[in-house]
Amino acid sequence: MLSIVEAIRQRATPESLALVQKDRSLTYAALFQQADALAADIRQHLPADLPAPVRTDRLRIGVHFPSSLEYVPLALATLLAGGCFVPIPDELADEEKRELATRTALDLVLVAEPLATWLPEATQPLGHLTLAGQKILLQRLPPIIPSFPTADFEALNPAFIRFSSGTTGKSKGVLLSHESLLERITAANEGLRIGAADRVLWVLPMAHHFAVSIILYLYHGATTLIEETHMGEDLLRAGATHAATVMYGSPVHYRQLVEAPPVAEWTTLRLAVATAAALDAATAEKFRARFHQDLVQGLGIIELGLPVLNLAGAQEAPEAIGLPLSAYECSLQDDTGHEPPQGDPGEICLRGKGMFDAYLDPWLPRAQALDANGWFPTGDLGRRDPAGRVTICGRKKTLINVGGMKVFPEEVERVLDSHPKVQRSLVEARLHPLYGEVPIVRYIPSPEGPPTTMELRNHCRTHLAGYKIPLLFSSVPDLPLTASGKLKRA
């Protein structure tokens, strides 16, 4: 069976730099030396009664470790040891971490010393690994009866389980095989064109983006530059100091970058990709003016990878996610399953290479998650412009129906978030006896103090039709977020 790690090893140039973090670095040879040693230690500590990878039930190994250079060899070691890699995001609450462990039926977990407080009391220590002088504890979790069919799970050659963001409803465990990982990183790179000469500035959490980002960079021989902070001037300095050629981050990172003081000149950048949240035109324009490069938005989705990228339309339509890459197709579908007229919203449906293999809990194989024509319905609503580019306008489940008129919460939030006295907003529906539903908003005010309701109404009136203006404005200290920083909607 295919091993994605061995596929990377076969292509790697041993003396080339794989990872850099400040004054530390690993060549590809050193990376695999560390990963091999860690994998051997994992296998050595397995108790006799635990199913080995050569038998049934592929081991599910959780990794609870900070984003860092060391995260990479540790993650690769879980795969080399015959396990299925399950990242456990550090920012989850203890209860959420325990739920993740239960839903994935984790066999083992690797945690940095000291022992994590969220682990069940009956967790059994199996020993420890040592990585860069740091002790990593190998723990066996109490037996959990999987809610999914283990024979079907094993048959897929599982490599990776990651839970979707869960912006609406319960998040889903997305399962990827080694084969699907290879397909999707190959397909995505037809657009990114990352190669051995590239140095990628890394700013995203590894527990959320490792499998289809770090794996892609390693497979194509690039150097990943791991930046520890998200401050604009630190990003600028790191990009210039390490001659980064590619940056892959969220709009938040780019907003900080364009406002950073001129601490360095970053002249080597050839590609900047924005993902994980909606990109605003103002940030894209400021980025182009400062760095003389387009800020390219893409649709990153755990079920497919990076199927849509705005490579050709970043100047004309910076807020669009663009056109599908050559390995993918993108269809907009209305409630009847047909493409709506140009400019009207429809659900974004995708198909192509490297699609996820199954949802883990509840178990749902890929074939059953697709429609009769093989399309994967994303739940995102989009509009198509005359050039065929797609712009996301909201989520199908969050659409607000005001007397038959459609209101996308995301559109209203973009307007509210552009007010100087608003840090972030969340627009939701409230039942109304006359109109059926009306939008209301909760928002976090800026440190200078909250705006008046009249200020917000006037700001909305300048940019939005009357039926889109929230009926109620409420100032709050914080808003509910998913583990990846997206707004959590009811």
C-alpha positions in Angstrom: 0.0 0.0 0.0 1.1 3.6 -0.7 2.8 5.5 2.1 2.7 9.3 1.6 5.8 9.6 3.8 7.8 7.1 1.7 6.6 9.0 -1.5 8.1 12.2 0.0 11.3 10.4 0.9 11.7 9.0 -2.6 11.5 12.5 -4.2 13.5 14.4 -1.5 17.0 15.8 -2.0 18.7 14.8 1.3 20.9 17.9 1.7 18.1 20.4 0.9 16.5 22.4 3.7 13.1 21.1 4.6 12.2 23.2 7.7 13.5 26.4 9.2 12.4 28.1 12.5 14.5 31.0 13.6 18.0 29.7 14.2 17.0 26.0 13.9 16.7 24.0 10.7 16.3 20.5 9.3 17.5 19.1 6.0 15.3 16.5 4.4 17.9 13.9 5.5 17.7 15.1 9.1 13.9 15.2 9.0 13.6 11.6 8.0 16.3 10.6 10.5 14.2 12.1 13.3 10.9 10.7 12.0 12.4 7.2 11.6 13.8 7.2 15.1 10.5 8.4 16.6 8.6 5.8 14.7 10.9 3.1 16.0 10.4 4.3 19.5 6.6 4.3 19.1 6.6 0.7 17.8 9.0 -0.4 20.6 6.7 0.9 23.3 3.5 -0.8 22.0 2.1 -3.4 24.4 1.6 -6.9 23.2 -2.2 -6.7 23.5 -2.5 -3.6 21.3 -3.4 -4.4 17.7 -0.3 -3.9 15.5 -0.5 -2.2 12.2 0.1 -5.5 10.4 -3.1 -6.8 11.9 -6.7 -5.4 11.7 -7.6 -2.0 13.1 -5.1 0.6 11.9 -3.9 2.4 15.0 -5.3 5.9 15.5 -2.6 8.1 17.0 -3.4 11.5 18.4 -0.8 14.3 18.4 -1.2 17.0 21.0 1.8 19.3 20.4 2.4 23.0 19.7 2.9 24.2 16.1 6.7 24.1 15.6 9.5 22.6 13.6 9.3 19.5 15.8 5.7 19.0 15.0 6.6 17.8 11.5 8.9 14.8 12.3 6.5 13.8 15.1 3.5 13.8 12.7 5.4 11.9 10.0 6.5 9.4 12.7 2.9 8.5 13.5 2.4 7.5 9.8 5.8 5.6 9.6 4.8 3.7 12.7 1.7 2.4 10.8 -0.8 4.7 12.4 -3.5 7.1 11.2 -2.5 10.6 12.2 -5.1 12.5 14.3 -4.1 16.1 15.1 -5.6 17.5 18.4 -5.7 21.3 18.2 -4.3 22.9 21.4 -6.9 25.6 21.5 -9.8 23.2 22.0 -11.3 23.1 25.5 -10.5 20.0 27.5 -14.1 18.6 27.0 -13.7 19.1 23.2 -10.4 17.2 23.2 -11.9 14.3 25.1 -14.8 14.3 22.6 -12.4 14.2 19.7 -10.5 11.3 21.3 -13.8 9.4 21.8 -15.2 10.0 18.3 -12.0 8.9 16.7 -11.5 6.0 19.1 -7.9 6.9 19.7 -5.6 4.1 20.6 -2.6 6.2 21.5 -1.8 9.9 22.0 1.6 11.7 21.9 1.7 14.7 24.2 4.4 17.1 25.3 5.4 16.9 28.9 3.8 17.7 31.3 0.9 15.3 30.9 -2.2 16.9 29.4 -5.0 17.5 31.9 -7.7 16.5 29.5 -6.7 12.9 29.2 -9.0 10.4 31.0 -7.9 9.1 34.4 -7.5 5.6 33.2 -4.9 6.6 30.5 -1.9 4.3 30.7 1.7 5.6 30.2 3.7 3.5 27.8 6.9 5.4 27.9 8.3 8.6 26.3 10.1 9.8 23.2 12.8 12.4 23.1 12.8 15.1 20.4 15.2 18.0 20.4 15.8 17.6 24.1 12.0 17.6 24.8 10.2 14.7 26.4 7.1 13.5 24.5 4.8 11.1 26.5 3.3 8.2 24.7 -0.1 7.4 26.4 -2.6 4.6 25.8 -6.1 5.7 26.1 -8.8 3.5 27.8 -10.4 1.2 25.3 -13.1 2.9 23.2 -15.5 0.9 21.0 -15.4 2.7 17.6 -18.7 4.0 16.3 -17.5 3.3 12.7 -16.8 -0.1 11.0 -13.2 -0.8 11.6 -12.8 -3.2 8.7 -14.0 -0.5 6.3 -11.8 2.0 8.0 -8.7 -0.2 7.6 -9.5 -1.0 4.0 -9.2 2.7 3.0 -5.4 2.8 4.0 -6.2 5.7 6.3 -3.6 8.4 6.8 -5.3 11.4 8.4 -8.4 12.4 10.4 -9.4 16.0 10.9 -12.6 17.5 12.0 -14.3 20.1 9.9 -14.7 23.6 11.4 -18.3 23.0 12.6 -19.5 26.5 11.9 -23.1 25.1 11.9 -24.0 22.0 13.7 -21.7 19.2 14.8 -18.3 19.0 13.2 -17.5 15.9 11.1 -14.4 13.7 11.2 -13.0 13.8 7.7 -10.9 10.7 6.8 -8.2 10.8 4.1 -6.3 7.9 2.7 -2.6 8.0 1.7 -3.8 7.8 -1.9 -6.2 10.7 -1.6 -3.6 12.9 0.0 -1.2 12.3 -2.9 -3.9 13.0 -5.4 -5.0 16.3 -3.9 -1.5 17.7 -3.3 -0.6 16.9 -6.8 -3.8 18.5 -8.1 -3.4 21.6 -6.0 0.2 22.1 -7.1 -1.0 22.5 -10.7 -2.1 25.9 -9.6 0.5 26.7 -6.9 3.5 25.4 -8.8 5.6 25.0 -5.7 9.0 23.5 -6.3 12.4 22.9 -4.7 13.4 26.6 -5.2 10.4 27.8 -3.1 10.6 29.0 0.5 7.1 29.0 2.0 6.4 31.3 4.9 4.2 29.3 7.3 1.8 31.1 9.6 -1.2 28.8 10.1 -1.8 26.2 12.9 -0.4 22.8 11.9 -3.2 20.9 13.6 -5.6 22.4 11.1 -3.7 22.6 7.9 -0.8 20.1 8.1 -2.1 17.4 5.7 -2.7 19.4 2.6 -0.2 22.2 3.2 3.0 20.9 4.9 2.7 17.6 3.1 2.4 19.4 -0.2 5.5 21.5 0.4 7.5 18.5 1.5 6.4 16.3 -1.4 7.5 19.1 -3.9 10.8 19.7 -2.2 10.2 23.2 -0.9 11.5 24.7 2.4 8.9 25.6 5.0 9.7 28.7 7.1 7.9 28.5 10.4 7.1 31.9 11.9 6.2 31.9 15.6 4.1 35.1 15.8 1.4 36.7 13.7 2.5 40.3 14.1 2.8 42.1 10.8 6.3 43.4 11.3 7.5 39.9 12.3 6.0 38.4 9.2 7.6 41.1 7.1 11.0 40.6 8.7 10.8 36.8 8.4 9.8 37.0 4.7 12.7 39.3 3.9 15.3 37.6 6.0 14.6 34.1 4.7 13.8 35.3 1.1 10.4 33.7 1.2 8.8 33.2 -2.2 5.4 31.9 -1.1 3.0 32.9 1.7 -0.2 30.9 2.5 -2.2 32.5 5.3 -5.6 34.0 6.3 -6.8 37.5 5.6 -6.0 38.4 9.2 -2.3 37.8 8.5 -2.4 39.9 5.4 -4.2 42.7 7.1 -1.5 42.9 9.7 1.2 42.6 7.0 0.0 45.5 4.9 -0.1 47.8 8.0 3.3 46.8 9.3 6.0 49.4 9.7 8.8 49.2 7.0 11.2 47.1 9.0 12.5 45.2 5.9 12.1 45.0 2.1 10.5 41.7 1.0 11.3 41.5 -2.7 11.3 37.7 -3.3 7.6 37.0 -3.0 6.1 35.4 -6.1 2.8 34.0 -4.7 0.5 35.0 -1.8 -2.6 32.9 -1.2 -5.4 33.9 1.2 -7.7 31.2 2.6 -9.7 30.2 5.7 -11.9 33.3 5.7 -13.3 35.8 3.2 -10.8 38.3 1.7 -11.8 41.9 1.5 -10.9 44.1 -1.5 -9.3 46.8 0.6 -6.7 44.4 2.0 -6.0 43.0 -1.5 -5.5 46.5 -2.9 -3.2 47.5 -0.1 -1.2 44.3 -0.5 -0.8 44.9 -4.3 0.3 48.5 -3.7 2.9 47.5 -1.2 4.3 44.2 -2.5 3.6 44.6 -6.2 2.0 41.1 -6.2 -1.7 40.0 -6.4 -3.2 38.6 -3.3 -4.9 35.4 -4.6 -7.9 34.0 -2.7 -8.6 30.3 -2.8 -11.2 27.9 -1.5 -9.6 25.6 1.0 -11.9 22.8 2.1 -10.9 19.7 4.0 -13.1 17.4 1.9 -11.2 18.3 -1.3 -8.1 20.4 -0.5 -7.6 23.4 -2.7 -10.0 23.0 -5.7 -10.6 26.7 -6.6 -8.0 29.5 -6.9 -8.3 33.0 -8.2 -5.0 33.1 -10.1 -6.3 35.0 -13.2 -8.8 37.3 -11.6 -7.1 38.6 -8.5 -6.9 42.2 -9.8 -10.4 42.4 -11.4 -12.3 40.5 -8.7 -10.1 40.2 -5.5 -13.0 39.0 -3.4 -13.7 36.0 -5.7 -12.4 32.5 -5.0 -11.9 32.3 -8.8 -12.0 29.3 -11.2 -11.5 25.6 -10.5 -8.1 24.2 -11.0 -7.6 21.8 -14.0 -8.3 18.7 -11.9 -11.6 20.0 -10.6 -15.1 21.0 -11.8 -17.3 23.6 -10.0 -21.0 23.8 -10.4 -23.6 26.2 -8.9 -26.9 24.6 -8.2 -30.2 26.1 -7.1 -32.9 24.2 -5.2 -33.9 22.3 -8.4 -30.4 21.1 -9.0 -29.8 23.5 -12.0 -27.3 26.3 -12.6 -29.0 29.6 -11.6 -28.9 32.6 -13.9 -25.6 34.5 -13.9 -25.3 36.7 -10.7 -27.9 34.7 -8.8 -26.8 32.5 -5.8 -26.5 28.8 -6.0 -24.8 26.1 -3.8 -21.2 25.5 -4.7 -20.8 21.9 -5.7 -17.4 20.3 -6.6 -15.9 17.2 -8.0 -12.4 16.1 -8.8 -9.2 14.4 -7.5 -8.2 13.8 -3.9 -11.7 13.9 -2.5 -12.1 12.7 1.1 -12.6 9.0 1.6 -15.3 9.0 4.3 -16.9 10.9 7.2 -15.9 9.1 10.3 -18.7 9.8 12.8 -21.3 9.1 11.8 -19.7 6.8 9.2 -20.5 7.9 5.7 -18.3 6.7 2.7 -17.6 9.2 0.0 -19.9 7.7 -2.5 -22.9 8.2 -0.2 -21.9 11.8 0.5 -22.0 12.8 -3.2 -25.1 13.3 -5.3 -26.1 11.1 -8.2 -23.7 12.9 -10.5 -20.7 12.7 -8.2 -20.9 16.3 -7.0 -20.0 17.2 -3.4 -22.3 19.9 -2.1 -20.2 22.3 0.0 -23.0 24.1 1.8 -21.5 27.4 0.6 -23.5 29.7 -1.7 -21.8 31.5 -4.5 -22.4 33.8 -7.5 -20.7 33.5 -10.9 -19.6 36.6 -12.7 -19.4 37.1 -16.5 -15.8 35.6 -16.5 -17.1 32.5 -14.8 -15.4 33.4 -11.5 -17.2 32.4 -8.3 -17.6 34.6 -5.2 -18.9 33.1 -2.0 -21.9 35.0 -0.7 -22.9 32.9 2.3 -23.8 29.5 3.8 -26.9 27.7 2.7 -27.9 27.0 6.3 -27.4 30.6 7.5 -29.4 32.3 4.7 -31.9 34.8 6.3 -35.3 35.1 4.5 -36.8 38.6 5.0 -40.2 38.5 3.5 -38.9 36.5 0.6 -35.8 38.6 0.2 -32.5 36.8 0.7 -29.9 38.2 3.2 -26.5 36.6 3.5 -25.1 37.2 7.1 -21.5 37.2 5.7 -22.3 40.2 3.5 -23.7 42.2 6.4 -20.8 41.2 8.6 -18.3 42.5 6.0 -20.0 45.9 6.1 -20.2 46.0 9.9 -16.5 44.8 10.3 -15.4 47.7 8.1 -16.7 50.2 10.7 -13.7 51.6 12.6 -15.4 51.0 16.0 -16.2 47.3 15.3 -13.7 44.5 15.7 -15.9 41.6 14.6 -19.6 40.9 14.1 -22.0 38.0 13.9 -25.3 38.4 12.1 -28.1 35.9 12.8 -31.8 35.5 12.1 -34.6 36.3 14.5 -38.2 35.2 13.9 -40.6 38.1 13.1 -44.4 38.0 12.9 -44.6 40.0 9.7 -41.5 39.3 7.7 -40.8 35.7 8.9 -37.2 36.5 9.7 -35.1 39.6 10.3 -31.3 40.0 10.8 -29.9 41.0 14.2 -26.3 41.4 15.1 -23.9 40.9 18.0 -20.5 42.7 17.7 -17.3 43.2 19.6 -16.6 47.0 19.8 -13.1 48.4 19.3 -11.0 49.4 22.3 -12.0 53.0 21.8 -15.5 52.2 22.7 -18.7 51.0 21.0 -20.4 53.0 18.2 -23.9 54.2 18.7 -26.8 52.3 17.1 -27.4 55.3 14.8 -23.8 55.2 13.6 -24.1 51.6 12.7 -27.5 52.0 11.0 -26.1 54.9 8.9 -23.0 52.9 8.0 -25.2 49.9 6.9 -27.5 52.2 5.0 -24.6 53.5 2.9 -23.6 50.0 1.8 -26.7 47.8 2.1 -30.3 47.6 1.0 -32.8 48.5 3.7 -34.1 44.9 4.3 -30.5 43.8 5.0 -29.9 46.3 7.9 -30.1 44.5 11.2 -33.1 45.3 13.4 -31.1 45.0 16.6 -27.5 45.8 17.4 -25.9 44.3 20.6 -22.4 45.0 21.9 -20.7 41.9 23.4 -17.3 41.1 24.9 -16.7 38.1 22.6 -18.2 35.9 20.0 -18.4 32.1 19.7 -15.6 30.8 17.5 -14.7 27.4 16.1 -11.3 25.9 16.8 -10.0 27.3 13.5 -11.2 30.8 14.4 -14.3 30.9 12.2 -17.6 32.3 13.6 -19.7 29.5 15.2 -23.3 29.9 14.1 -26.3 28.4 15.8 
